[in-house]
Amino acid sequence: MNKLDAQRQKEIQQAEELLFAGPQALGFAKGLFQGRFVSDWVMPYPRIPEAQQGELDETLTELRKFLNEDLDPAEIDRQADIPRSVINGLGRIGVLGMTAPKEYGGRGFSQMANCKVLEEIGRRCASTSVFVNAHHSIGIRALLLFGTHEQNQKWLPKLVTGEQLGAFALTEREAGSDAANVQMQARPTEDGSHFILNGEKRYITNAAIAHELTVMARTPMPGSDKTAVTAFLVTPDMPGFEMLEARMPKTGIKGTATGRFALRDVKVPKENILGPIGKGLKVALTVLDFGRTTFGACCTGAAKTCLELAVAHANTRRQFNKTLGEFELVKKKIARIAADAYAMEAMTTVTAAFIDRGLEDYMLETAMLKVFTTERLWECINDVFQIYGGSAYFTDLPLERMLRDARINQIGEGANEVLTSFIALVGMRGPGMEFKEIYDTMMKPSRDGMSKAWAAGKNRLSATVLVPDVPVQSEQLRAHARQLGRTIRHFNFAVNRALITYREPILDMQLVQERIANAAMDLFASTCVLSRIDGEIQFAGRNGNAASPDHAAADLFLHQSFRRIRGFLAALTDNDDKAVIAAAKSCLTSGSTETAP
Ligand SMILES: Cc1cc2nc3c(=O)[nH]c(=O)nc-3n(C[C@H](O)[C@H](O)[C@H](O)COP(=O)(O)OP(=O)(O)OC[C@H]3O[C@@H](n4cnc5c(N)ncnc54)[C@H](O)[C@@H]3O)c2cc1C
């Protein structure tokens, strides 16, 4: 086996261990790749139970009042700091322990309710929403998910009030997108009572203000010469903890403290291990599932702000003796922002509900939510920036700050390219394995193989022949539902064709993967939008509202989304991929950036 094959084998083994722990119920996104519409998870549209809604409404009222009176996003940006008074206020309202169980002092909110809270913060200040995410969505998440009762009792009460703060430390120089390549070492002491940690972490939000950091480090695996990543609780008062740079100067979300630190022979008690030894990557990825969900909520909030700003300006600014809103090219931008904001909220709500309802595996959906909402928000900000013209460029308006702040979203918590490839590959794994079964049997027929291949073949065939049923309740949505069903079949057909055409090399064909992932993301987004419209129509009907709610933007989203999907799938066979690869290769190998005269 050459070095490259060995590396590929290692990656596949790592991914298998992480992602495919055993038989699981078919999730919604994996179902799409099989040509199925797993309706139970997405319909009817999830609603917060009445009993919780009252508590959420009260919290939101209190939060809005506090944010309106005490949060100054422009000042936070200028000072590159979130004042302690803001952190204390968020702690008092319960934001810093929103989903923590009440027995540890938390509010015990569902993920759906928590997303509403983060949307509200995301509407106003990205520094503050990223700070809350780093502390609550990922910082103390490993404790909430994997902490023992003793650990939770010891650590959580002060963390959920904000008296103490948390951080999540995975990234290192050699472990950025390649998160599995953690180099920080954790060696057990001879008596096994402690681990000695050595190494450096960088780009860690809250590192310099945190009292508890969830740190990923590499431990030897007992009984083998292998090492694996384990999650540790580290506190900055441990001897050997050295803050190298407390606040690295940066482009946006300037209020957050993003830091670098070193651990030099830091002695951590074994009681501070979170989750099983050697399962730190699984811990990290599960934690990030939560982070990516609240990312969706924050982006939704910011997109709603874009819409408000765009409408306000388009209705008041006059040029050529008309308001800007009278021009079609401005209308187009406003309509798109409204459509995207509606979809972002729907997708966030449905994904959060997966977590609340205990779906076992929602990694694909959280990855889709993260990529989709961060890309859409970037477009929304670009559009509203354009509507404001020259005025957007000046610092008295919030738009240049919003633009700077939003840029991290496509990079942090998994760069969008990495997640895009992940979505396509994990999604295609199911049908890919079925094709492998068929192919292997054709090459080497056996009785057992034949029956498995027959089952796989039947499965594939039925998925390409049948149009899945999309069960909406509202009569007026039937046409959209049928179109969604047909588009899923079309998608499934395209996935099958790509798998048959490219076979194993598809693992490296990111241009193909991107189209498949983009189509899958739009299918998920359309589903969430359709489910939300249906839910709203039904809700209005039950409450005696004769007039149907205004769904013009949602309707536009469905039209645009279906059109985009058709484009992605058509580009699987009509593209410039060869020319793209050739042009890049020419630059990369010659190192020259000059074009021929
Ligand atoms: C402000 C800020 C806050 C952060 N907070 C935290 C935190 O709290 N905790 C934490 O652990 N980390 C944190 N990070 C780190 C963040 O998660 C990483 O920056 C991110 O995962 C990307 O890693 P990298 O920067 O090393 O980029 P690299 O891994 O070097 O990637 C650079 C680019 O290469 C491309 N790329 C990489 N791999 C692939 C691939 N397989 N296929 C295609 N393209 C690829 C992508 O376009 C990517 O953007 C933070 C970063 C920033 C900037």
The ligand as an SDF file (V2000), in Angstrom:
LIG
                    3D

 53 58  0  0  0  0  0  0  0  0999 V2000
  -12.6340   34.5280   14.9700 C   0  0  0  0  0  0  0  0  0  0  0  0
  -12.4120   33.0400   15.0910 C   0  0  0  0  0  0  0  0  0  0  0  0
  -12.9070   32.3620   16.1860 C   0  0  0  0  0  0  0  0  0  0  0  0
  -12.6620   30.9860   16.3410 C   0  0  0  0  0  0  0  0  0  0  0  0
  -13.0930   30.3390   17.4820 N   0  0  0  0  0  0  0  0  0  0  0  0
  -12.7190   29.0400   17.6910 C   0  0  0  0  0  0  0  0  0  0  0  0
  -13.0220   28.3860   18.9200 C   0  0  0  0  0  0  0  0  0  0  0  0
  -13.6630   28.9590   19.8180 O   0  0  0  0  0  0  0  0  0  0  0  0
  -12.5850   27.1160   19.1070 N   0  0  0  0  0  0  0  0  0  0  0  0
  -11.8850   26.4360   18.1580 C   0  0  0  0  0  0  0  0  0  0  0  0
  -11.5020   25.2980   18.3920 O   0  0  0  0  0  0  0  0  0  0  0  0
  -11.5990   27.0170   16.9510 N   0  0  0  0  0  0  0  0  0  0  0  0
  -11.9970   28.2990   16.7080 C   0  0  0  0  0  0  0  0  0  0  0  0
  -11.6970   28.9190   15.5110 N   0  0  0  0  0  0  0  0  0  0  0  0
  -10.9930   28.1720   14.4780 C   0  0  0  0  0  0  0  0  0  0  0  0
  -11.8430   27.8180   13.2640 C   0  0  0  0  0  0  0  0  0  0  0  0
  -12.7360   26.8010   13.5890 O   0  0  0  0  0  0  0  0  0  0  0  0
  -10.8610   27.4550   12.1260 C   0  0  0  0  0  0  0  0  0  0  0  0
  -10.2970   28.6840   11.6970 O   0  0  0  0  0  0  0  0  0  0  0  0
  -11.5290   26.7220   10.9990 C   0  0  0  0  0  0  0  0  0  0  0  0
  -11.8870   25.4220   11.3950 O   0  0  0  0  0  0  0  0  0  0  0  0
  -10.6140   26.6290    9.7640 C   0  0  0  0  0  0  0  0  0  0  0  0
   -9.3470   26.1810   10.0960 O   0  0  0  0  0  0  0  0  0  0  0  0
   -8.0570   27.0050    9.6040 P   0  0  0  0  0  0  0  0  0  0  0  0
   -8.2690   28.4240    9.9720 O   0  0  0  0  0  0  0  0  0  0  0  0
   -6.8390   26.3290   10.1200 O   0  0  0  0  0  0  0  0  0  0  0  0
   -8.1010   26.9280    8.0240 O   0  0  0  0  0  0  0  0  0  0  0  0
   -7.4720   25.7960    7.0870 P   0  0  0  0  0  0  0  0  0  0  0  0
   -7.7640   24.4520    7.6230 O   0  0  0  0  0  0  0  0  0  0  0  0
   -6.0690   26.1400    6.7940 O   0  0  0  0  0  0  0  0  0  0  0  0
   -8.3450   25.9980    5.7720 O   0  0  0  0  0  0  0  0  0  0  0  0
   -8.2430   27.1830    4.9850 C   0  0  0  0  0  0  0  0  0  0  0  0
   -9.2220   27.0840    3.8300 C   0  0  0  0  0  0  0  0  0  0  0  0
   -8.8430   25.9990    2.9900 O   0  0  0  0  0  0  0  0  0  0  0  0
   -9.9760   25.4010    2.4180 C   0  0  0  0  0  0  0  0  0  0  0  0
   -9.9890   23.9810    2.7790 N   0  0  0  0  0  0  0  0  0  0  0  0
   -9.4400   23.3830    3.8580 C   0  0  0  0  0  0  0  0  0  0  0  0
   -9.6480   22.0580    3.8240 N   0  0  0  0  0  0  0  0  0  0  0  0
  -10.3400   21.8050    2.6960 C   0  0  0  0  0  0  0  0  0  0  0  0
  -10.8880   20.6370    2.0960 C   0  0  0  0  0  0  0  0  0  0  0  0
  -10.8090   19.4350    2.6600 N   0  0  0  0  0  0  0  0  0  0  0  0
  -11.5440   20.7750    0.9320 N   0  0  0  0  0  0  0  0  0  0  0  0
  -11.6860   21.9720    0.3350 C   0  0  0  0  0  0  0  0  0  0  0  0
  -11.2080   23.1030    0.8590 N   0  0  0  0  0  0  0  0  0  0  0  0
  -10.5440   23.0320    2.0220 C   0  0  0  0  0  0  0  0  0  0  0  0
  -11.2000   26.1360    2.9910 C   0  0  0  0  0  0  0  0  0  0  0  0
  -11.6140   27.1230    2.0630 O   0  0  0  0  0  0  0  0  0  0  0  0
  -10.6530   26.8070    4.2340 C   0  0  0  0  0  0  0  0  0  0  0  0
  -11.3580   27.9990    4.5520 O   0  0  0  0  0  0  0  0  0  0  0  0
  -11.9480   30.2870   15.3350 C   0  0  0  0  0  0  0  0  0  0  0  0
  -11.4790   30.9750   14.2070 C   0  0  0  0  0  0  0  0  0  0  0  0
  -11.6910   32.3370   14.0780 C   0  0  0  0  0  0  0  0  0  0  0  0
  -11.1340   33.0400   12.8750 C   0  0  0  0  0  0  0  0  0  0  0  0
  1  2  1  0
  2  3  1  0
  2 52  2  0
  3  4  2  0
  4  5  1  0
  4 50  1  0
  5  6  2  0
  6  7  1  0
  6 13  1  0
  7  8  2  0
  7  9  1  0
  9 10  1  0
 10 11  2  0
 10 12  1  0
 12 13  2  0
 13 14  1  0
 14 15  1  0
 14 50  1  0
 15 16  1  0
 16 17  1  0
 16 18  1  0
 18 19  1  0
 18 20  1  0
 20 21  1  0
 20 22  1  0
 22 23  1  0
 23 24  1  0
 24 25  2  0
 24 26  1  0
 24 27  1  0
 27 28  1  0
 28 29  2  0
 28 30  1  0
 28 31  1  0
 31 32  1  0
 32 33  1  0
 33 34  1  0
 33 48  1  0
 34 35  1  0
 35 36  1  0
 35 46  1  0
 36 37  1  0
 36 45  1  0
 37 38  2  0
 38 39  1  0
 39 40  1  0
 39 45  2  0
 40 41  1  0
 40 42  2  0
 42 43  1  0
 43 44  2  0
 44 45  1  0
 46 47  1  0
 46 48  1  0
 48 49  1  0
 50 51  2  0
 51 52  1  0
 52 53  1  0
M  END
$$$$
